[in-house]
Amino acid sequence: MHKERIVTLIVTSADEINVLSECLRVITEMSCRILNVNRGLPIQDIAKATLVIDTENMKQEIETLLEKLYEIVQVQEIEILD
């Protein structure tokens, strides 16, 4: 399975209604706990959110979570911080 239990994701997306809530829904559906959310002010219609999640109960690989997040049309980039 995945190596890291606590994972920090930086999600860059279009600044549209419900994008962050949709990302959070996907994360919780994958049995991850959300530990912290920090969303900066949008710049030129681009929003960045830093999400700290606990993947201990996740049954799938982190790549599967990333794939599901990229299915959200407005998500443009996802970085995983080491």
Secondary structure by P-SEA (a helix, b strand, c coil): cccccbbbbbbbbccccaaaaaaaaaaaaacccccccccccccccbbbbbbbbbcccccccaaaaaaaaacccccccccccc
